[in-house]
Amino acid sequence: MKKSKCVAVFFTLALLFCFAMPVGAFEIGGRALYWLSSFKADIRVDDSGVTGDNMNLKDTLGVEDEYFPSFELFVGHGRHHLNVAYTPIDYSGSKQLTQKITFNGQTFTAGTKVDTNLQLKMFDLEYRYTFLVTENILAGFSLDLIAQIKYIDGEAKINAPASNTGSDFTFRAPMPMVGLGTHIGILHELLEMRAKVTGIGYSGSYFYEALADLSFTPFPFLDIHAGYKTMRLKIDYSDLFLDSEFSGPFVGLTVKF
């Protein structure tokens, strides 16, 4: 399936879920986060029987930490909640190689200056069902069951500008995930804590993400967030091996009605 068709199907499913939610009083809003993430990653890309080299993006290729935004839209009715999110992850770096490397069938000799880019565009469709609610713990406590579809549109590129040579590798990975979430009221309608963890593992590959945040609500329609998020992605399939971890604090704003 082509990239444009995959993205169209993803957002069509999101709209269908939204329209299928019960009619009545409900919450709707948007959220923007800014993630101060650090990362570590190893990658290997083979091609037509040519085995690539396993490379550390920071040490071997000079890729540096970057910070990223994330955007969400959400609706909720009673115990049912739906989120659609988009996170564009984009790392790049330049380095003069200290060793020969092979990437996607292309060999780069030691001493060559290379530019590297890794992009991971992440689309999320998440449904949460609140199965436990109690008002007897602090200012309220709840637990959610989470079903999530994460679609990753990825691209890895290495170029040698001096010789006008290079290679790029694209991959797409739809991942169904399950998990749990919790909400704890600390000061009623003023200070709250939220946390969630979701993941999946199969055939030597896995993905999981977890976050926790505190939100302050100075006005009924506005939340100010601060928290910590971590993601671990390992893909070992066909011509691609990618073992990566992203983690760091984030800040954000939520507007809701």
SERO-4910 file (N, C-alpha, C, O; in steps of 0.05 Angstrom, whole numbers):
BEGIN
 pado doro    nc1    nc2    nc3   cac1   cac2   cac3    cc1    cc2    cc3    oc1    oc2    oc3
  Met    A     17    -24      0      0      0      0     18     25      0     37     26     15
  Lys    A     12     45    -17     28     69    -19     24     86      6      4     84     20
  Lys    A     44    103     10     45    119     34     19    136     36      7    137     58
  Ser    A     11    150     15    -12    168     16    -37    152     23    -55    162     37
  Lys    A    -40    128     12    -64    112     17    -64    103     47    -85    102     59
  Cys    A    -41     95     58    -39     87     86    -48    109    104    -63    105    123
  Val    A    -38    133     99    -45    156    116    -75    162    114    -88    169    134
  Ala    A    -86    161     89   -114    166     85   -131    146    100   -151    153    112
  Val    A   -124    120     99   -139    100    113   -138    105    143   -158    102    157
  Phe    A   -114    113    153   -111    118    182   -131    140    191   -145    136    211
  Phe    A   -131    163    177   -148    184    186   -178    179    180   -195    190    194
  Thr    A   -184    163    160   -211    155    155   -222    139    178   -244    143    187
  Leu    A   -206    120    188   -213    104    212   -218    122    236   -236    118    251
  Ala    A   -201    142    239   -204    161    262   -230    175    260   -244    178    280
  Leu    A   -237    185    236   -263    199    233   -287    181    238   -306    190    250
  Leu    A   -285    156    229   -307    137    233   -311    132    263   -334    130    273
  Phe    A   -289    130    278   -291    126    307   -304    150    320   -321    147    337
  Cys    A   -297    174    311   -308    198    323   -338    199    318   -353    205    337
  Phe    A   -347    194    294   -376    196    288   -392    173    300   -416    176    304
  Ala    A   -378    151    307   -392    128    319   -396    132    349   -410    116    362
  Met    A   -384    152    362   -386    156    390   -414    165    397   -428    178    381
  Pro    A   -424    159    421   -451    166    429   -456    196    427   -439    212    432
  Val    A   -481    203    420   -489    231    418   -496    241    446   -507    226    462
  Gly    A   -489    265    452   -494    276    478   -472    294    487   -454    301    471
  Ala    A   -472    302    513   -451    318    523   -424    303    522   -422    281    531
  Phe    A   -404    316    510   -378    303    508   -356    324    509   -361    348    506
  Glu    A   -332    315    514   -308    332    515   -294    330    488   -291    309    476
  Ile    A   -285    353    479   -269    354    454   -247    374    457   -251    395    471
  Gly    A   -224    369    445   -202    388    448   -178    381    433   -178    362    417
  Gly    A   -156    396    437   -131    391    424   -108    395    444   -111    409    464
  Arg    A    -86    382    437    -63    383    455    -37    386    438    -35    373    418
  Ala    A    -19    402    447      7    405    435     29    401    456     28    413    477
  Leu    A     48    383    449     70    377    468     96    384    454     98    382    429
  Tyr    A    116    390    470    143    394    459    161    376    476    164    379    500
  Trp    A    174    357    461    188    335    474    218    340    472    229    342    450
  Leu    A    232    343    496    260    347    497    274    320    499    284    313    520
  Ser    A    275    306    477    282    278    477    312    275    471    324    288    454
  Ser    A    324    256    485    351    245    477    347    217    466    326    205    471
  Phe    A    366    207    451    362    181    438    388    166    436    410    177    439
  Lys    A    385    140    432    407    123    423    396    103    404    373     93    407
  Ala    A    411     96    384    400     78    363    423     64    348    444     76    343
  Asp    A    419     39    342    436     23    324    419     16    299    396      9    302
  Ile    A    432     16    276    417     10    251    434     -7    233    459     -3    232
  Arg    A    422    -25    218    435    -40    197    415    -44    175    392    -52    180
  Val    A    423    -39    150    405    -42    127    419    -60    106    441    -52     97
  Asp    A    407    -82    100    418   -101     80    405    -95     53    385    -81     51
  Asp    A    417   -106     32    405   -102      5    414   -124    -14    438   -128    -18
  Ser    A    395   -139    -24    399   -160    -45    422   -179    -37    439   -185    -53
  Gly    A    421   -188    -12    440   -207     -2    466   -195      8    483   -209     19
  Val    A    469   -169      5    493   -155     15    487   -146     44    469   -129     48
  Thr    A    501   -158     63    496   -151     91    508   -124     98    532   -120     94
  Gly    A    492   -107    110    502    -81    118    517    -82    145    516   -103    158
  Asp    A    530    -61    152    544    -59    177    525    -49    199    508    -32    194
  Asn    A    528    -59    223    513    -49    246    527    -24    256    550    -24    263
  Met    A    511     -1    256    523     25    262    508     39    284    483     38    285
  Asn    A    523     51    302    511     69    322    508     97    310    528    108    301
  Leu    A    483    107    310    479    133    296    495    155    308    503    173    294
  Lys    A    499    155    335    514    177    347    544    173    343    558    191    333
  Asp    A    554    150    351    583    146    351    595    143    323    615    155    316
  Thr    A    581    128    306    592    122    279    585    144    259    602    151    242
  Leu    A    561    156    261    551    174    241    547    203    250    540    220    234
  Gly    A    551    208    275    550    236    285    523    248    287    520    272    287
  Val    A    502    231    289    475    242    291    471    252    320    480    240    339
  Glu    A    458    275    322    455    289    348    426    289    358    407    285    342
  Asp    A    423    294    384    397    296    396    381    320    384    393    341    377
  Glu    A    355    317    381    337    338    372    312    338    390    306    318    403
  Tyr    A    297    361    389    272    363    404    249    364    384    252    374    361
  Phe    A    226    353    392    204    350    373    177    358    384    173    356    408
  Pro    A    159    369    367    131    373    376    115    348    372    122    329    358
  Ser    A     92    348    384     72    327    380     44    340    382     40    357    399
  Phe    A     26    331    365     -1    343    364    -22    322    367    -20    300    356
  Glu    A    -43    329    383    -65    310    387    -92    324    385    -95    348    390
  Leu    A   -112    309    375   -140    316    377   -154    294    392   -148    271    389
  Phe    A   -173    302    409   -187    281    425   -216    288    428   -224    311    428
  Val    A   -232    267    432   -261    270    439   -266    249    461   -253    228    463
  Gly    A   -285    255    478   -292    236    499   -321    238    506   -333    260    505
  His    A   -333    216    514   -361    215    523   -363    194    545   -360    170    539
  Gly    A   -368    203    569   -370    184    591   -344    169    595   -323    181    600
  Arg    A   -346    143    593   -322    126    597   -306    121    571   -286    107    572
  His    A   -315    132    549   -303    127    523   -286    151    514   -295    174    516
  His    A   -262    146    505   -244    168    497   -229    160    471   -221    137    468
  Leu    A   -225    179    453   -211    174    428   -191    196    423   -198    219    425
  Asn    A   -166    188    417   -145    207    411   -133    201    383   -130    177    376
  Val    A   -127    222    368   -111    219    344    -87    237    347    -90    261    354
  Ala    A    -63    226    342    -38    242    347    -19    239    324    -19    220    309
  Tyr    A     -1    259    322     20    259    301     46    269    314     46    291    326
  Thr    A     67    254    311     94    262    321    115    259    299    120    236    291
  Pro    A    126    281    290    147    279    269    175    279    282    184    299    292
  Ile    A    188    256    282    215    253    293    235    255    270    233    241    250
  Asp    A    255    272    273    274    278    251    302    283    263    307    303    276
  Tyr    A    320    264    259    348    266    268    367    268    245    362    256    224
  Ser    A    388    284    248    408    287    227    435    292    239    438    300    262
  Gly    A    456    288    223    483    293    232    503    289    210    497    277    189
  Ser    A    528    298    214    549    296    194    575    287    209    580    294    232
  Lys    A    591    270    195    615    261    208    634    249    186    625    238    166
  Gln    A    660    253    191    680    239    174    684    211    185    692    208    208
  Leu    A    680    191    168    680    164    178    709    155    186    729    162    173
  Thr    A    709    140    208    735    129    217    738    100    209    758     87    215
  Gln    A    717     89    195    718     61    186    700     58    162    683     75    157
  Lys    A    705     38    146    688     32    123    661     22    132    659      5    151
  Ile    A    639     31    119    613     22    126    597     15    101    602     26     79
  Thr    A    579     -4    103    561    -12     82    532     -8     91    524    -18    112
  Phe    A    517      7     75    489     14     82    472     10     58    476     24     37
  Asn    A    452     -8     59    433    -12     37    448    -17     11    440     -7    -10
  Gly    A    469    -33     12    484    -41    -12    505    -21    -21    519    -26    -40
  Gln    A    506      3     -8    525     23    -16    548     24      5    544     24     29
  Thr    A    573     24     -5    596     24     12    608     52     13    612     65     -7
  Phe    A    615     61     38    628     87     42    655     81     56    656     68     77
  Thr    A    676     91     44    703     85     54    710    103     78    698    124     82
  Ala    A    729     93     94    740    109    116    751    135    106    764    136     85
  Gly    A    746    157    121    755    183    113    734    199     98    738    223     93
  Thr    A    712    186     89    691    199     74    673    215     94    666    205    115
  Lys    A    667    240     87    648    255    103    620    249     93    613    251     70
  Val    A    603    240    112    576    232    105    555    248    121    560    256    144
  Asp    A    532    253    108    509    265    121    488    243    126    482    228    107
  Thr    A    477    242    150    458    221    157    432    234    166    432    254    180
  Asn    A    410    221    158    383    231    167    366    207    173    364    188    158
  Leu    A    352    208    196    333    188    204    306    202    211    305    218    229
  Gln    A    285    195    196    259    206    200    239    184    208    239    162    196
  Leu    A    224    189    229    203    171    238    177    188    242    174    201    263
  Lys    A    159    187    223    134    201    226    114    181    238    108    160    227
  Met    A    104    189    262     87    170    277     59    181    278     54    204    287
  Phe    A     40    164    270     11    170    271     -2    151    291      3    127    290
  Asp    A    -18    161    309    -30    145    330    -61    148    330    -71    170    328
  Leu    A    -74    126    332   -103    125    337   -107    109    362   -101     85    363
  Glu    A   -118    122    383   -119    109    409   -148    110    420   -161    132    420
  Tyr    A   -158     87    429   -184     86    443   -179     78    472   -165     58    477
  Arg    A   -191     93    490   -189     86    519   -216     82    531   -235     97    526
  Tyr    A   -219     61    546   -244     56    561   -238     56    591   -221     41    600
  Thr    A   -251     74    605   -247     77    634   -264     56    648   -289     58    649
  Phe    A   -251     35    658   -266     13    671   -268     15    701   -283      0    713
  Leu    A   -252     33    713   -254     37    742   -253     66    749   -234     80    740
  Val    A   -272     75    764   -273    103    773   -280    103    803   -300     91    811
  Thr    A   -265    118    818   -271    121    847   -265    149    856   -245    161    847
  Glu    A   -282    160    873   -278    187    884   -266    186    912   -263    207    924
  Asn    A   -260    162    922   -251    159    949   -221    162    953   -211    163    975
  Ile    A   -206    164    930   -177    166    932   -169    195    922   -174    202    899
  Leu    A   -158    210    941   -151    238    936   -175    253    923   -196    252    935
  Ala    A   -171    266    900   -193    280    887   -203    264    863   -214    276    844
  Gly    A   -200    238    865   -210    220    843   -189    203    832   -165    211    830
  Phe    A   -196    179    824   -177    160    813   -191    143    792   -214    135    796
  Ser    A   -178    137    770   -190    121    749   -169    104    735   -145    111    735
  Leu    A   -178     82    723   -160     64    707   -173     60    680   -197     58    677
  Asp    A   -156     60    659   -165     57    632   -153     33    619   -129     26    624
  Leu    A   -168     19    602   -157      0    583   -153     15    557   -169     31    548
  Ile    A   -130      9    543   -122     24    519   -118      5    496   -104    -15    499
  Ala    A   -130     11    473   -125     -2    448   -115     19    429   -127     40    425
  Gln    A    -92     14    416    -78     35    401    -67     23    375    -57      1    375
  Ile    A    -69     39    353    -55     32    328    -35     54    323    -42     77    320
  Lys    A    -10     46    322     12     65    315     22     58    287     30     35    282
  Tyr    A     23     78    270     33     74    243     59     91    240     58    115    243
  Ile    A     81     77    233    107     91    231    115     92    201    117     71    188
  Asp    A    120    116    192    130    120    165    159    129    167    164    152    175
  Gly    A    178    111    161    206    117    167    223    119    142    217    107    122
  Glu    A    245    134    145    265    136    124    292    140    136    295    157    154
  Ala    A    312    125    126    340    128    135    357    134    110    355    120     90
  Lys    A    374    155    112    390    163     89    419    168     97    424    180    119
  Ile    A    438    160     81    466    167     84    476    177     57    474    163     37
  Asn    A    488    201     57    498    213     32    527    222     36    534    231     58
  Ala    A    542    220     15    570    230     15    571    253     -5    574    248    -29
  Pro    A    567    278      4    565    301    -15    589    304    -34    585    312    -57
  Ala    A    613    299    -24    637    303    -41    637    286    -66    647    295    -87
  Ser    A    627    261    -64    627    243    -87    599    241    -99    595    226   -118
  Asn    A    580    256    -88    553    256    -99    541    227    -99    528    219   -118
  Thr    A    547    212    -78    536    185    -76    520    183    -50    524    199    -32
  Gly    A    502    164    -49    486    160    -25    466    138    -29    463    127    -51
  Ser    A    451    133     -8    431    112     -8    410    119     12    416    130     33
  Asp    A    385    112      7    363    116     26    346     91     27    344     75      8
  Phe    A    334     87     50    317     63     55    292     72     69    293     86     90
  Thr    A    268     65     58    243     72     70    229     47     81    232     26     70
  Phe    A    214     51    102    199     29    114    174     40    127    172     63    135
  Arg    A    154     22    129    128     29    141    120      7    159    121    -17    152
  Ala    A    111     13    183    105     -7    203     79      0    218     80     18    235
  Pro    A     57    -13    212     33    -10    228     35    -28    253     40    -52    250
  Met    A     29    -17    276     33    -33    301      8    -31    319      2     -9    329
  Pro    A     -8    -52    322    -29    -52    341    -18    -56    369      0    -72    374
  Met    A    -27    -39    388    -16    -40    415    -38    -40    436    -61    -31    430
  Val    A    -32    -50    460    -51    -50    482    -36    -39    507    -12    -40    508
  Gly    A    -52    -29    526    -39    -19    550    -59    -10    571    -83    -16    569
  Leu    A    -48      3    591    -64     13    614    -57     43    618    -35     52    613
  Gly    A    -77     57    628    -73     85    636    -86     91    662   -104     76    671
  Thr    A    -77    112    676    -88    119    701    -90    150    704    -74    164    691
  His    A   -109    159    719   -112    187    725   -116    190    755   -132    176    767
  Ile    A   -101    208    767   -104    214    796   -108    243    800    -92    260    792
  Gly    A   -130    250    813   -135    278    820   -121    284    846   -123    270    866
  Ile    A   -105    306    846    -90    314    870   -104    337    884   -109    336    908
  Leu    A   -110    358    869   -128    380    878   -151    382    859   -147    386    835
  His    A   -175    380    869   -198    377    852   -199    398    830   -200    422    836
  Glu    A   -200    389    805   -203    406    781   -180    427    779   -183    447    765
  Leu    A   -158    423    793   -136    442    792   -109    428    785    -95    437    768
  Leu    A   -103    406    799    -77    392    795    -83    362    793    -95    350    810
  Glu    A    -73    350    771    -78    322    765    -53    309    755    -35    322    745
  Met    A    -52    282    759    -30    266    748    -41    245    730    -62    233    736
  Arg    A    -28    241    707    -36    220    688    -11    203    681     11    213    680
  Ala    A    -16    178    675      5    160    666     -7    139    649    -30    131    652
  Lys    A     10    129    630      0    107    613     24     92    602     46    103    599
  Val    A     20     66    595     40     50    582     26     32    562      5     20    568
  Thr    A     37     31    537     26     14    516     49      0    502     72      9    504
  Gly    A     43    -23    489     65    -37    475     56    -61    460     33    -69    462
  Ile    A     74    -73    445     70    -97    430     98   -110    425    118    -96    423
  Gly    A     98   -136    424    123   -150    417    117   -175    400     97   -189    406
  Tyr    A    133   -180    379    129   -203    362    154   -208    346    167   -190    337
  Ser    A    161   -234    342    182   -243    324    208   -227    327    221   -220    307
  Gly    A    217   -222    351    242   -208    356    240   -178    353    260   -164    358
  Ser    A    217   -167    346    213   -138    345    193   -130    367    177   -146    376
  Tyr    A    195   -104    375    176    -95    395    176    -64    395    193    -51    384
  Phe    A    155    -54    407    152    -26    411    137    -21    437    116    -34    442
  Tyr    A    147     -3    453    131      5    477    136     34    482    158     45    476
  Glu    A    117     47    494    120     75    502    106     79    529     86     66    534
  Ala    A    117     96    545    106    103    571    109    132    577    129    144    569
  Leu    A     90    144    591     93    172    598     78    177    624     60    162    632
  Ala    A     86    197    638     73    207    662     75    237    662     95    249    655
  Asp    A     53    250    670     54    280    671     36    291    693     18    278    703
  Leu    A     42    315    700     26    331    718     13    354    702     26    366    685
  Ser    A    -12    359    707    -26    380    693    -38    400    712    -51    392    732
  Phe    A    -35    425    706    -46    447    723    -68    460    706    -63    467    683
  Thr    A    -91    465    718   -114    476    703   -121    503    715   -138    505    733
  Pro    A   -109    525    705   -115    552    715   -143    561    706   -155    578    720
  Phe    A   -153    551    684   -180    557    674   -193    531    666   -179    512    659
  Pro    A   -220    530    666   -233    504    660   -227    493    632   -229    469    629
  Phe    A   -219    510    613   -214    501    586   -185    497    579   -178    490    557
  Leu    A   -167    502    599   -138    502    593   -122    486    613   -125    489    637
  Asp    A   -106    467    603    -87    452    620    -59    458    612    -53    461    588
  Ile    A    -41    461    632    -12    464    627      1    439    637     -3    430    660
  His    A     18    426    620     29    400    626     60    401    629     73    418    617
  Ala    A     70    382    645     99    377    646    102    347    654     88    338    672
  Gly    A    119    333    640    122    305    646    146    292    633    165    306    625
  Tyr    A    146    266    632    169    251    622    158    228    604    138    215    611
  Lys    A    171    224    581    162    204    562    185    187    552    207    198    548
  Thr    A    181    161    549    201    144    538    189    125    517    167    116    520
  Met    A    204    119    496    196    101    475    219     82    469    242     91    469
  Arg    A    213     57    464    233     37    456    223     23    431    202     11    432
  Leu    A    238     24    410    230     12    384    252     -6    374    275      2    371
  Lys    A    245    -31    369    264    -50    357    250    -63    333    229    -76    337
  Ile    A    262    -61    310    252    -74    286    274    -92    275    296    -83    269
  Asp    A    268   -117    273    287   -137    262    272   -153    242    262   -175    248
  Tyr    A    269   -143    218    252   -155    198    263   -149    170    270   -127    163
  Ser    A    264   -170    153    272   -168    125    300   -155    124    319   -166    136
  Asp    A    303   -132    110    329   -120    106    336    -99    127    357    -86    126
  Leu    A    319    -95    147    323    -74    167    326    -84    195    311   -101    205
  Phe    A    347    -74    208    350    -77    237    353    -49    249    371    -34    242
  Leu    A    335    -42    268    335    -17    281    329    -21    311    308    -32    318
  Asp    A    348    -13    328    344    -16    357    348     12    368    370     22    369
  Ser    A    326     24    378    327     52    385    312     57    411    294     42    419
  Glu    A    320     78    425    307     87    449    307    117    450    327    130    445
  Phe    A    283    128    457    280    157    459    267    164    486    248    150    495
  Ser    A    278    183    500    268    190    526    275    218    534    295    229    525
  Gly    A    257    231    550    263    258    559    238    271    569    216    260    567
  Pro    A    241    295    581    218    310    591    203    323    569    213    327    547
  Phe    A    178    331    575    162    347    556    145    367    570    141    365    594
  Val    A    137    387    555    118    408    565     96    410    545    100    403    521
  Gly    A     72    419    553     50    421    534     27    437    544     26    445    567
  Leu    A      9    442    525    -16    456    531    -40    440    519    -38    428    498
  Thr    A    -62    440    534    -86    427    525   -109    448    526   -113    461    546
  Val    A   -123    450    504   -148    466    503   -171    447    499   -171    431    481
  Lys    A   -191    449    516   -214    430    515   -240    445    521   -241    465    534
  Phe    A   -262    433    510   -288    445    513   -308    423    521   -332    428    525
***
